[in-house]
Structure formats: C-alpha cells, structure tokens
Amino acid sequence: MAGRPDPPPAWSRTPGRDGRLIGRLRSSTDGVVVVSGPAGAGKSMLVDGWARGERHVRVVRVAPRHNSADTLRHDVLAAVGAAPGPADPDADWWPERLARVLAAGPYTADRPCRLVLDGADTIADPEAQLVLQDLVERRPALLRLLVTTRHRSPSWIARGRACGLATTITAEELRLQPADVRALVGHDLPELDGWALGVGLVAELGRRGAGPTIRDYLRSEVMGRVTTEVRHLLYAVSVAGATSPALAIHLTGNAAAGRLLAQFADTSQFATVADGPVFTLHPVLSAHLRDELAVEHWESSVALRRRHAEWLATHGRLDLSTRCYVELGDGGTARRSLLAHWQRCVLSGRPEVVHDALDTLPPDQLAPDPRTCVVAAMARIAAGDHRGWRRWIDVAAAAETTELEPGLPVGVAVAASRRLAEAVTSGTVPSGTVPSGTVPDRDAEPPLHGLWMAISEVADGLALMWSGDGVAATARFRRAEVASRISGDQLALVHALAGLALTAARDGAPDTVLLADEAIAVADRLSPQCRWVVVNAHLALATAHLSAGAAHSARAAARTVLEVLEAFPDELEQRSRAAARDVLAALDRTAARRAQRARDLSSREQRVLRALCGPLTLREIADELFVSHNTVKSQVRSIFRKLGVHDRAAAVAAARSWSTRER
C-alpha cells in the first residue's frame, strides 16, 4: 500500500501525452490534482509513470474496504509513515495527527509528501467521503494530493475545486493523440480513437492478439456494468450512428432515452454528446455492438434498422433510408418510401439526395415503374439537367393512366413537368397550352394541387412574361407564389419571386429590388445544383440598374446571370441568357458612346472633369484652375451634355469607365 509502485509497462511511456502530463504533474504546485477519466483512459499508467521519477511518493490503492471512515483514516496515516496503533479516539482531529506525522518525517516545504489516492471514486460511504473532504479542505502544509477518479465531480472534489484547492486533468487530456499512437505502435489506429488501454494492448500484443482482449474488456468493463435498458439503447445507437434523443426514443420507445444516454456518456469514454444534443459512440464500442447485435439478436437488428430507415426518410435523408432498406433486401419498401418522401427533398432544393436514393435502388425496382421515372425526371429538372429530365419523362409518359399520387395520373404530372421544362428552356410552353397573350383553360384538366399547381403556374407565368404580357404573367406568378408557399416548394417560390421581379423591372415598378432580394435569399438556402432557378432575379436587378443608369451594378448583375448558367447546359434559360447578353451589349454601347463624347471634350473641360473626380467643390475647383466660379459651372453643364449624364456622380462614373477602357 505504501512506498513506490511497480514500474509501469513499457508501452505506457508515450513521449507525447505522458511526457506532457507528467511534466505538468511535476511542475504543479497545487495542493490537490485530480486525474479524472473513465476506466481504461490510462489514469493509473500516467500516475505510475510520474511516481517512478518522484521522491516521497506514497500510494493508497483504494479498495472496497476503504468504504469505512476508520479504515480509510488508518491507511492514509500508515501510508505517510504513522506508527501502527489503535484507531484515533477523536476522529474530528485526525488531520492534526496527520500533520504531526508529516512534520516528524523526512518531508519539507520544498519536498512535501505526495500522497496518491488511486481509484477514489469507489468510496461511497458518506463518513468515508467526509474523511476525504477533510483531507482536501484541511490538508497539512507538507502534503500534496494526487487523486485518480472515474467521476468527473465527486462532491468532495467539487467543493475543493470551488475553493480553489484542486485542479483537474480531464478525460480529453488523457486521450492519446495520433502522434502518440504512432509513437507507440508505428501507425494510426483510428478505430481506437485515442483509447489509451486499447492502444497499449495493440502495442503489447499486436492488432490480432489484442482483439480478443479488447472484446473481453468491452463485455466485462463496459457492457457488463450497464443495465439491460441502457444496453438496448446502446444497440440502437450503434445501428443509427450519431443519435439524437428523439431518434433514440423512436428506435426504442424509451421516453427516458436522452437522459440515460447522457448519463452513460458522462461516466464512460466510449460515448460523447455534441451540441444538438447528438449522442455518438466510440468507434470500437460501436463496432462491437453491431457485431454482437447482428450475431446474437438478428431479429432485433432488423427491426432497429427498419425503424431507423423510417426515421431517415421522414427527416429528409432519403438516400440513407433507401440504402438501409436495400441492404435489408427490401427493395419494395425502399421504392414505396421514395415515392412517399421524394417531394420533401426536391422541394427544399436538395435533388442530389433523390439522385443518390435512385442510384441505390435495384434496376428492376426503378425503370419499370412510371412513378419512379417521374420522380427521377423531377429531380433532374430541379438540378438543371434538362437532358436527364427528357430521358426519364419519356419513359414515364408510356403509362399515363397510372396514378402518381391519389387523384393525379402520371400523364397529368408529365404534362405539368413538360410545361415547366419548356418554359425554363425556350421560354414557351407546349403548343396550345398558353396561346400568346391568353390564359390557359384549366377546366378541361384534372385539378392540380401542391407542387404540381406551383410549377404549372410558374411555367405559364414564364411563357406569358417572355411573350410580353406582363399583367397576365404577374397574376400567374402571384398564384405560383401562394401555391409554393403552401406546398413548401422552395424552387417554385424562387421562380415565382424572380418572375415577379423581372416583370416589375420591365414595367419600372419600385418593388423590383425587394422581390429580387427575397428570391436570392431563398435561393441561397438551396443546393448548388439548384442555383440556376435564381437567374431571373439577377436579370431583374440588371434590368432595373440599367434603367436607373447604374452601369456598374447592371453589368455585375448581368454577369452573375451568365456565371450561374455557365455550369448548366446551353438549352437551359435561353431567354435569360440572351437578355443578360443584351444588357451587357447595351452597357458596352453606352460606354463606347460616352468614351467618344469624352474624347470630344475640350482640354479645359477635360481638366474640369478630372477635378470632378476628386473631393473639391465647384468653387474650390475654380480656385485651383484660376477661373471664375461661373466658368466652371458652364463647363460642367457642357460636360454633362456631351457625356449624356445628369449629375456629377454619373459623370465621374463615365470618366472612370472611359479611363479603364482606354488602359
């Protein structure tokens, strides 16, 4: 119990972690240092390595028998050199006796007694804990304490820390870094994630030899110490990976899942809780639980994975859900889940999730079903892949009478999709749908709702706008805006707002910028694959700035249109591309005319124009040029007339644009 401990195993001497922490222990002048971490974190190895190089170290290996106040006091006194004898008749004054024993020993203020209490967390007896509290709060001057504990904040330590008497080396600091692992075993071990005991076993026994020992440790020291209730929760987490309390409750039906998982994470190094909160298992425990669940509880494993797949589908992770179903050999459920939940992903601007889900489905579950073909087509057009849309929609059109959803035949969905595709490419709709300048008759068609109504209104609005009927187009875009907000269709909402902005810009309406900015703000939340839907908002800004004479802003907005569409096929948004090029061409012509007019300026007018580019007032310019104020005013009016501008700011912008072009 007393004296120097046995030398630690050679593999525990890591130059990184142990070097850093041992140096910290040696330099510490704190009265109490707590090394706090769960089992297997390397607390004892660290302390043993530190003790080997220290003098006057005394160790008490705390055991169940120390759950007695008398036994604990007796062993602490014996450890520091007290002579054997009967128990102290006055337990309240035992710290004074401890101080006398230390003063009679070989200890000094420079070389105090360093007492190690290894495993102090096993002390649960209230009276024994009061002994520890006295040891911390009434510690003699010649005594330094080093305590190892699995608990982060035992009450007697928490009080000492609050009083400034204790500092802690935490579990995170005990974790081995990749460099430490490489120093021990020569290579990385990501599956052990810095677990000191596991890395040490691999260093000592090799990867293959350490495997059974690690599994035995996990069974006995981790899983063997939890209740059946927590075990079932951990199985669920191993299936799902990162788990929120809501998901854990869904998987297990246990309303206390969040609290139990948080308690496990608080007392184990094999689980962490991140912001959210999100509960994650250590990789080595997660792999062990998955293997155990698959081998010993196959039916439970299947049920958990099914519930996890259902959760993923309803929370927008359709790709992972489909993969899970396919891995379980249930392609039919995967297809039904895809048909039930695809709109959530596409409408929120994440068509790549649907792409991945479709790629996961077996071919015999995909192409023969016209409903999945419509889903594939809508995901393609959302991502701006017009060619991919055409391939899938042509296959779907072969079975027009099949219902895509209750009350909506595939043929009606195909027609709505074709109207949208034509509108966003050529700016028209299929012949006969929207005659130029008219509103289509919907009475002959089945009633549309949700996204189908939104995209139909968008298609008709675009066609009417490009045909020149701004009033009818605005009405269609307003209806599309309402339908898209109700259905949650973010793509159609951007189309509607951008269309409203562009029609407003063409009419010179004052709400152009407001509508365009809202469309851009909504589009910023979409996937990069869907950026093309916002081009008409930027085109509206370009048109408005061009009308206002803000050449720089108009040019930037028009270039944004072309830059966004550069990543998409040429057939997409042909009218928007052409309109953006027209804006740039108009700006170039205006700049060229202004440059020619600038060259027609007299030398005196050029001097005044250069002065206008600075901060001087007209009177100050007159003083600088040694002319009268009226002369400068006359020359400024002449400059405005020749440059075709109406104020000083526009003249300065024209001069700078001309100067840049000349260079």
N, C-alpha and C positions, 0 to 999 in steps of 0.2 A: 504493500500500500504506500509506503514512504520510500524516498530515495529516487535514484534515476531510473527512468523506464528503459525497457529493452530497445535496441536500435530499430528504427523503422525499416520496412522492406526497401530494397534499393530503388524500386520503381516509383516510390513515393517522392523521391528527391527530384522534383522538376525544377529546372533553373528559372522558369518563368513564374508561375503562380506562387510556389513555395518560397522562391527567392524574394519576391515582392512582399509577401505577407510575413515571412519570418523577419525580414528587415523592419517591417512595421511593428511587429511584436517586440523586437529588441530595442527599438528606439522609443517605444511608448513609455510615457511617464504617468499614464492614467492609473488610478487606483484599481479599477476593475476593467478588464477587457473581456467581452463576450464573443465567442466564436459560435455563431448561430446558423445552423443549417440542418436539413433532414438527414436521415440515415444514408450512408454511402456518399456523402458530399465531401469526405476527406478531412473532417474536423480533427479526429484523433491522429491521423497521419501528419497533419500540419503541426499540431501541438507537440507530438513526439519529435518531429524534426527540429522544432525550435528548442525543446528541452535538452537535446543532445549537446548543444553548444552553450548552455547556460549553467551557471553555478547557483547553488542554493535553491534548486527547484524541488518542490515536494508535491507528490501526486496523490490524490484521493480518487480512486476509481469508484464512482458512486454505484451502489448496488441496491436491490430491493430492501436489504436490511437497514439502509440509511433512512427509511421512512419512519424512523424513530428519532425524536429530538435528542435523547440521551446518547444513542449510538453515534449520531452524526457529530455531536459536540466532542465526544470521546475520540473519534477517529481523526477529526481535524486537529485536536490538540496533540494527539500522538504523532501525526504527520509532521508537525513543526518542531517536535523534539520534547514534548512534555513527558515526564516520568510516569510510568504506569501507576495507577492508584484508583481509589474509589471514585465514583461519579461526584461531580461538584455539587455540594449540598445546596448551593444558591445559584440556580441556573440563570437568573437575571443578570448576574455579574460575571458570566463566563468570558465575555470579551476582555475584561480586565485581567483575568488569569491568562488569556491568550497573549496579551501584551507583555505580561511579566515573563512568560516562557520565551517569547521572541527576544526580549531585552537580554535574557540570560544566554542566548545562543550566539552563533558567530555572525549575526546579521548587523548591518549598519545602514545608515540612510542612503549611502551610495550603492550598497549591495544588499537590498532587502530580501526577505524571504518571498519566493514566488510560489504561491500555492495554486495548484491546478485542481479544479473540480470537474472531472471528466464525466459527462452524462448527467448533469444536474437536473435535467428535465424529468428524470424518473422519480424525483422526490415529490410526492403528492400529499403527504401528511401535513396538515395545517401547522402543527407545532414545529415540525422539521423545517417547513418553509419560513417560519418566523426566525429560526436559527440562522438560515441563510440571509434573511433580511437584516438581522443584527450584524452578520458578518460583513455585509456591504455597507450599511449605514454607520456602524461603529467600528469600522476597520482600524486596527492599530497602525501607527505610522510606519512600522517596519514590515508591513505586509502588503504584497501586491497579489491580486486575484486574477486568475485566468479561468474562465468558465466556458465549458462547451455544452451546448444545449440544442435540442431539436426545435424547441418552441421559440418563436420569434420574440415574444414579450411575456415571459413569466412575470407574475405580479411583483415579485421581489426585485427582479431586474428592471422592470418598468419604473418602479419608484426610484431606483438608483440612477437610472438614466435621466429621469425628470429632475433629479437633484444635481445633475452634472457630475455624477460619480462614476459613470460607466460609459464606455464606447463599445461599438459592435463591429465585428467583421461579418458581413452578411453572406447569405447563400449565393448570391450573384457573384460576390468577390471570390468565393470558393470554387466557382465553376472554372474548369480548365479552358483556356483559350486555344484556338487552333495551333498556335506556335508551341504551346505547352504539350499538346497531344503529339505533334510531330517530333518534339524533343524526346518523348518517351518511347513511341512506337515506330517512328520513322515515316509515318504517313498520316493522312487525315482519317478521322473516324466520325463522319457527320451523323451516322445513326446513333452514336452515343452522346452527341450534343454536349460535350464538356463534363459528362458524369465521371467524377474522379475515380470512384471504385471500379466502374466498368472499364475505364481506360487502363487502370492499374492491372486489372485481371488480364486484359489483352496483352499488355506489356510483359506480364509474367508468364502467361500460358499460351499466348498466340491467339489469333482470332478464332480458329476452330476449337481449340481447347477451352477458351473462355466461354464459349456459347452455352454449354450446359450449366456452368456455374452461374452465369448471368440469369438464365431462365429460372434456376432454383431460387436465386435471390429474389427475383420479381414475384415468384409464387409465395415464398415464405415471408419476406420482409415488407412486401407492398400489398399484394392481393390478399395474403393471409391475415392481414391486420385490418381489413375493411369489412364492413357489414355486407350482407347479401344485397341490400338495397343499393349501396354505393357501387358494388360490383356490377350490377345490371346497368347503372348509369354509365360506368366506365366502358362497358361493352358498346353502349350506344354511341359514346363519343368516339371510340376507335373506328366505328363504321362511318361516322359523319365527318371525321376530321375536326376542324375548328367548329365549335358548337356554342350557340347562344343558349341562355336559359330557356327561351321559348321553344327552340328546336329540341332541346333535351326533354322538355315536358311533352312535346309532340311525339317523340320517339318512345318514351317510356310510360307516359301517362302519370308521371310522378310530379305532383304540384310543387314539391319541395326540391326539385332537381337543381335549381340555381343555387340554393343555399348549401346543399350537400356537396356540390361540385366545388363551390368556393372554399368550403372547409377542407376538402381534400387538397386543393391547390395550396392552401395556407400551411399545411403540415407536410407537404411532400414536394420533392424536387422534380417529380415526374409529371407535373401539370403547372400551367401558368394561366393567369387571367389577364387579358389585354383589355384596352378600352372598348366599351360596347355594351356590356362586357362580352368577351369571346373567350371561351374555355378551350385550351389546347393541351393535348397530351404530349409528353416527351416521346420522341420517335421510337425509342427502344421499348417503352411500355405499350405504345400504340400497336407496334408490330406484334408484340407478344399477345396482346388481347385479341387481335384479329385472327391470329393463328389458333388461339385457344377456342375462340367462338366458332370458327369455321370447322374445326375438328370435333369439338365436343358438343356444340349446340347448333347444328346446321339449320334446323328449323327456325330457331331464334334469329340466326344471322340473316336468313332470307326475309323474315318478317321485318326486321330492323331496316334492311336495305330498301325494302319496298316503301316503308313509311318515309325513309329519307328521300327516296326518289319523288314521292308525292310532295314533300315539303319543298324540294328544289324546284319542281315545276310550278308550284303556286307562288314562288318567290323570285321568279324571273331567271332561274338558272336551268333553262330548258335543255341546254347542251349536256350538262352533267346529269340531269334527270334521265334523259334518253339513253345516255351511255350506261347508266346504272341498270335500267330495265333490260337493255340488250345484253349486258353481262350476266343477268339472271336468266337469259334465254327467253324473255317475254317481249318479242318484237311487237306483238299486237297491242299490248298496253302502252308501249313506247309510242306507237303511232297515234293511239287514241289520246294520249297525254299531249302529244304535239299538236293535234287538231284542236284540243281544248284550250291550249295556253299560248299558241304562237302569236296571237294579236298583242299580248302584253309586251313581248319583246320587240316586235316590229314597230308598234305604235310609239314606244318610248325611244325609238331611234337606235336600237341595238340589233339590227338584222343579222350580224355575224353570229349571234347566239343561235338563231334559227338555222343558219348555214351549217354550223357545226353539228347541230342536232340532226339535220337531214343527212349529213355525211355519215353519221353514226348508224342510221337505220339500215338494215339489210336491204339490198336492191329489190327483193321480192315484196317488201313492205312499202316501197316508195312509188315507183313508176306506175304500177297497175292501178293505183288509187287516184282518181282525178282530184280528190280533195287535197291530198298532199302535194299534187302538182300545182294547184292554185296557191298553196302556202309557199312553195318554192318560188313561184313566179313573183308573188308579192314581196318576198324577202329580197329577190334580185332587183326589182324595180326600186325598192327602198334604198338599196345600196348603189343605185345609179347604173346597174348592169342591164342595159336595155336588151342586149343580145341574149343574155341568160334568161331574162324575162320572156322573150319571144319563144325560146325553145320549150319552156315549161308550160306557157299558156296555150300553145298549140296542142300539146298533149292533153291538157285538161279539157279543151274545147270538144274533144271527141265524146265526152259523156256529159252533155249539158243538163240532162234532167236529174242527175244525182244531186241530192241536197248537200251543200257545203255546211250549212247550219240550218236549224229549223226555219222553214219558210223562205229559204234562199237557195234556189237551184244554182248549180255550178255555172250554168250558162249566163245567169244574171251577173254573177261575180266576175265572170270572164269579160262580159261586155263592159262593166264598170272599169275593170282593170285596163281594157283596151283604150277606153276613152282617156284615162289618166296617162297612159303611156304615149298616146299620140299627142296629147296636149303638151306634155313636158318635152317632147322632141321637136315636132314640127310646128307646134302652136295651134293645131287644129284638132278636131275630133272626127271619128269615122263619119263618112258621108251620110247625111240625113239626120244626124243626131242633133246638131245645133246649126240650123241654117244661119247664114250671116245676118247678124243684127236681130235675131229672134231668140225666144226662149223655148227650149225643147218641151214637148208634151210628155209628161210623166204618167198620164192616166193609163196609157197602154202598157206600162211596165209594172212588175210587182213592186210594192213599196220597199224602199231601201231604208236602212237604219244603221246607226253606228258608223264605223269607218267607211262602209260602202257608200253611205249617203255623203259623208265628208269628201271622199275622193271624187265622187261624181260631180259634186258642186264645184270642187276645185278645177276639175277638167273643163266643165262648161264655162267657168269664170275665166280661165286662161284663154280658151278659144274666143270668147266674146271680147276680151281685152285686146288680143292681137288683131281681131277683125275691126277694132276701132270703136266698139260700142261700150264706152266706159261706164255708162249708167247701169246697163244690164249686168256688166261684169262685176261692178261693185255689189249689186244685190246678190249675185251668186257667191261672191267671196264672203259676204256677211253671213249667209246661210252656212257656208262651209266652216266659218269660224265658230258658229254656235254648235254645229254638229261635232266638230273636232274637240271642242272643249268638253262636251257631254261625254263623248266616247273615249277621251284621253288620247286621241290621235295627235301626237306632237308633230309628226311630219306634215299632216294636212293643215295643222294650225300654222306652221311656218309658211306653207304655201299660201294660205288664205291671207295672213297678215302681210306677206311680201307682195301678193297681188293687190291688196288694198293700197299699200304704199305706192306701188308703181302707177296704178290708175290715178291716185291722188297727185302724184308728181306730174303726170301728163296734163292734169287739169289745173295745176298750180295751187292745189289745196294746201292749207297750212299744216295739216296733221301728217304730212309725208314722213318727216324725220321721226316723229313719235311712233308711228306704225312700223317703220323700218327698224328702229332700235329695238322694239319689242320682239320682232321676228328674229333679229340677230341674237338677242339674249336667249330666246328659246332654243335656237339652233346651236348655241354654244354648249348646251347640255346633251346634245346628240352625239352619237358615234362619228368619228371622222369619215366613215363611209357614207354618211348622210349629209355631208356639208353642202352638197350641190343644191339642196332644197332652198337655200337661203340666197341664191344668186340674185333673184329679182328684188330682194330688199336692198342689196348693194347697188343694183341698177337703178332703183328708185332714188337712192341718195345721189348717184352720179347725175341723174336727170335733173333733180332739184338743184344741186350745186351748179350745174351748167346754166340753168335758167337764172340763178342768182348771180352769175358771173364769178363764182368762186372756182377758178380754174384748177388750182392745186387740189382741192378736195374732190372735185369732179373727176380729175384724172386718177386719183388714188382709188376712188370707189369703182371706176370702170376697170382699172387694172385688177382689182380684187375679184371682180366677176370672172375675168379670164383666167386668173391664177387658180381660183377654186375649181373651175371647169377643166383645167388643164389635165387633171388626173382622171377624167371621165371621157367616154367615147364622144367623138365629134357630133354624133346624131343627137346627143342629149342637149336640151335647151338651145336649139339652133337660133331661135329668135332672140334670146337673151344675149348670146354671143355676138350676133350681128349688131344688136342695139348698143352693146358696150363698145364694139369697134367703131360704130358711128359716133359715139360720144368722144372717143379719142381722136377720131378724124376731125370732128368739129373743133375740138380744142387745138389741134395742130394747125388747122386753117386760121383760127383766130390768132394764135401765136405768131403765125407767119405774117398775117396782115399787120399785127402790132409791130413786129420787127421791121417790116417795110416802112411803116409810119414813123418808127423811131429813127430810121435812117434819114427820113425827110426833115427831121428836126434841125433847126439851125444850131450853130456852135453855142450860141448863148442859151438857147433852150435846152441843149444837152447839159450845159453847166448847171442850170437850174434843176433839171431832172435828177442829176447826180446829188445835188444838195437836198432834194426832197427825200432821198433815201436815208438821210440822217435824221437826227433828233431836232434840228433847228426849226424855228417858226419862220413864217414868210418874212417878217420884219428882220429877223436875225440873218436870214439868207441875203436879204437886200444889203445889210451892213457888210456881210462878208464879201459880196460881189461889187460893193461900192456903186450901187444903183439905188434908185428910189423904190419905195415900197410899192407904188402903183405899177412901176415897170415889171417888178417880179410877179404881181398879180396878173398882169396882162399876159406875160409869158406862160404862166401856169395855165391860164384859160386856153391858150394856144396849144400847149402840150396835151391837155385833156382832149381837145377837139381832134388833134392829129392821131392820138393813140386810141380814140374811141372809148374813153373811160369817163367816169363821172365824179370821181373823188381821188384824194391823194393816195389812199391805200391801194386802189386799183392801179394807179399809175406806177407806184413803186413795184407792185407785183409784176406788172408788164415789163418794167425796166429790168428787173432781176431775171425774169424768164428769158428776155431777149439776150441779156448778158450771158446767161448759162448756155443758150443755144449757140451763141457766137463762139464760145470757148470749145 
